[in-house]
Every structure is written in structure tokens, then in C-alpha cells.
Amino acid sequence: MLIGEVARRSGVSARMLRHYESLGLVRPSGRTGSGYREYSGEDIRRIFHVESLRSLGLSLREVGRALDDPGFTPSALVGDLVRQTRDRIAAETELLTRLRRIDAAEPAGWEDVLDVVALLQALASKSADARQRAALSSSVDEVPVPVEALVEAVLSETVPNVAGALRWALARSGGGGTALLAEGLGSPVAAVRERAVQALAEMPGEEAAARLRDALTHPDVVVRGCAALALGTRGVVEAVPVLVDMVVAGRNDTDAADALGVLAGDPGLADRIATGLVDRLGRAGTEAPARVRLTQALADIPGAVASRALVELSHDGERAVAVTAVYLLRLRA
């Protein structure tokens, strides 16, 4: 079969076939009387083998080794190709993410594009100071920072000062990162979940509050507690059961008691909160330290229910509970 027919049937151009011949990859087995290249069936099979290996990402040199070296084993080469492909996909994905973020910033000109690129690089810097400066610059609208980049930075930041600056910047960004932070609550990494709920707690608006309400039933106690504290300061009554649990468990119990006191500022909630605390005090299995904390939590709860409970607790069989109740009654008087 002549070179033109081979090119037509194989899809490999005549020019590439000549290149293969010059490299020694595929040499036509014969020549016609006029000197034209003539390919045998075996030659054509080799062409298809070359093309198949090239489709895997092998270089022409590697293709030649694979076909001609009897001692060549494909496992190592294929393993290298897998790693190279993964690295290339990761690099392309990172580039695509960066381009999308630049596009989301809606740059008006190349100067804006360069500013956004510089900001994104600063947010990913190894220097904590550089990351903090980037967060603060985005917060004063010097550069329109993509919300996705801020959320990613918030969820990965480990330095407290920088994390605070990033949360502040995100809160000032208009609330667009709320849904992304909610996704962070589902992370398998506990630290990421904690950063996500902390950022949600500082986000304004009803959407953030709704996400925090959902977090009250989260399986992670840290997430539940942070959500309850944030909602308690916002006057959200659904936080009460979690706040009471925190007092019992001794986990941020002082903050939880303060949040209950804020909620009890609503006259319609004071007796309800006091009743919840008293119920836990009387529940079987509530240990002495927890009963003391529950008694202390009644300090900032106004109303008749809390007052009656303290009177009864002043005669409690556990001396620490009774002493605490007496002290609180004197303060109330």
C-alpha cells in the first residue's frame, strides 16, 4: 500500500509518516519499481500501535522504546504518566479556578485584572502578614475580591489574627459567601467545620441566621455550640436547648449562660428559659458540678420562676448548689 493510501486509511498524514520513518519508528517494508514507499500489513499495524501509545501521552521517543526494547516494562512508564496527568489536571484546575474568580470580580480593564491577581496571590502567600494585608485591603474596597477566594482563605487560615481579618472582610463582602460556608460545615475536617461556623456567626443577614439554625442540629458539638452562641446574641429562641446543654456539659458554659441572659431579656422567654434550667437541675444523672453551673445560670434570668427556683435551691442537699443559690438570692434582693 502506497503512502497516500496509508495516510487516507490511517488518518496519519503523509508528512507525519515520513517523520516516523526519519525517527525509525515505522519504516516501509518495501519500495515500488518507481521508488515509492510501500507499506505492508505489518507496517500499518505498527502505525496504529504508534498512534495508540501517543494517545496515552507518550513521547515519540518513549513510543520507540515501548515498541522496540524487549526489556521495556510498561508499569513504571504508565505510573509516571498517571502522576504527570494528575499534576497537569491539578494545575489546569487551579488555573481555571483563578480565571473564574477574576471573571467574578468583573474587571473593567487590565489594571483591574492585575490587581485581582495580586490580591489572590497575597491571600495564598506563606506570609501571615501578607495574607492579613490582603484581607484588610479587600475590606475597604481597594480591590474587588472574589467571595469564593475569601471563603477558601477563611476555611484554611490557621493564624488567629489573620482569620479574624478574613472573617471581617467576608462579612463586609455582601453575604455572598453564606452558602459556601454552609458547605464547609460538611467538611470531614473538624477544624474546617469550626472555621466555617465561626465565619457564619459573623455574617449579617437572615440567610446566615437560617444556616446557623440548621447548624443547631449538627453532629459536631463545637458547631452546635458556636451556632447557639451566635443565635443567642441575636435573640433566636431555638438556641435555648443547645445553650442549656452547653451549661450542663461545662463547654463554654459562661458564654452560654450569658447568651441565655440576653434571651431572657424578652419577658416572654424568661420563665421558659428558667423552666428549662430547673428541669435539667432536677433530672436524674445531672452531676453536682453541672447542677452548680445550672444554678449559676439562673443569676441573669429575671422573673418569678427563676426566683422560686433559687429559693428552693437554697435548701438543696448539695452544699455548693445551696450556697450558690443563697448568694444569688442576695444579689437579686
Secondary structure as the mmCIF struct_conf table of DSSP 4:
data_model
#
loop_
_struct_conf.conf_type_id
_struct_conf.id
_struct_conf.beg_label_comp_id
_struct_conf.beg_label_asym_id
_struct_conf.beg_label_seq_id
_struct_conf.end_label_comp_id
_struct_conf.end_label_asym_id
_struct_conf.end_label_seq_id
STRN STRN1 LEU A 2 LEU A 2
HELX_RH_AL_P HELX_RH_AL_P1 ILE A 3 SER A 10
BEND BEND1 GLY A 11 GLY A 11
HELX_RH_AL_P HELX_RH_AL_P2 ALA A 14 LEU A 23
TURN_TY1_P TURN_TY1_P1 GLY A 24 GLY A 24
BEND BEND2 LEU A 25 LEU A 25
BEND BEND3 SER A 29 SER A 29
STRN STRN2 GLY A 30 ARG A 31
TURN_TY1_P TURN_TY1_P2 GLY A 33 SER A 34
STRN STRN3 ARG A 37 GLU A 38
HELX_RH_AL_P HELX_RH_AL_P3 GLY A 41 SER A 55
TURN_TY1_P TURN_TY1_P3 LEU A 56 GLY A 57
HELX_RH_AL_P HELX_RH_AL_P4 LEU A 60 ASP A 68
TURN_TY1_P TURN_TY1_P4 PRO A 70 GLY A 71
HELX_RH_AL_P HELX_RH_AL_P5 PRO A 74 ALA A 104
TURN_TY1_P TURN_TY1_P5 ALA A 105 ALA A 105
BEND BEND4 ALA A 108 GLY A 109
HELX_RH_AL_P HELX_RH_AL_P6 TRP A 110 LEU A 123
TURN_TY1_P TURN_TY1_P6 ALA A 124 ALA A 124
BEND BEND5 LYS A 126 LYS A 126
HELX_RH_AL_P HELX_RH_AL_P7 ALA A 128 SER A 139
TURN_TY1_P TURN_TY1_P7 VAL A 140 ASP A 141
BEND BEND6 GLU A 142 VAL A 143
HELX_RH_AL_P HELX_RH_AL_P8 VAL A 147 SER A 156
BEND BEND7 VAL A 159 VAL A 159
HELX_RH_AL_P HELX_RH_AL_P9 PRO A 160 ALA A 171
TURN_TY1_P TURN_TY1_P8 ARG A 172 GLY A 174
BEND BEND8 GLY A 175 GLY A 175
TURN_TY1_P TURN_TY1_P9 GLY A 176 GLY A 177
HELX_RH_AL_P HELX_RH_AL_P10 THR A 178 GLY A 184
TURN_TY1_P TURN_TY1_P10 LEU A 185 GLY A 186
BEND BEND9 PRO A 188 VAL A 189
HELX_RH_AL_P HELX_RH_AL_P11 ALA A 190 GLU A 202
BEND BEND10 GLY A 205 GLY A 205
HELX_RH_AL_P HELX_RH_AL_P12 GLU A 206 ALA A 215
TURN_TY1_P TURN_TY1_P11 LEU A 216 THR A 217
BEND BEND11 PRO A 219 PRO A 219
HELX_RH_AL_P HELX_RH_AL_P13 VAL A 221 THR A 233
TURN_TY1_P TURN_TY1_P12 ARG A 234 GLY A 235
HELX_RH_3T_P HELX_RH_3T_P1 VAL A 237 ALA A 239
HELX_RH_AL_P HELX_RH_AL_P14 VAL A 240 ALA A 249
TURN_TY1_P TURN_TY1_P13 GLY A 250 GLY A 250
BEND BEND12 ARG A 251 ASN A 252
HELX_RH_AL_P HELX_RH_AL_P15 ASP A 253 LEU A 263
TURN_TY1_P TURN_TY1_P14 ALA A 264 GLY A 265
BEND BEND13 ASP A 266 ASP A 266
HELX_RH_AL_P HELX_RH_AL_P16 PRO A 267 GLY A 282
BEND BEND14 ARG A 283 ARG A 283
TURN_TY1_P TURN_TY1_P15 ALA A 284 GLY A 285
HELX_RH_AL_P HELX_RH_AL_P17 ALA A 288 ALA A 297
HELX_RH_3T_P HELX_RH_3T_P2 LEU A 298 ASP A 300
BEND BEND15 GLY A 303 GLY A 303
HELX_RH_AL_P HELX_RH_AL_P18 ALA A 304 LEU A 313
TURN_TY1_P TURN_TY1_P16 SER A 314 HIS A 315
BEND BEND16 GLY A 317 GLU A 318
HELX_RH_AL_P HELX_RH_AL_P19 ARG A 319 ARG A 332
#
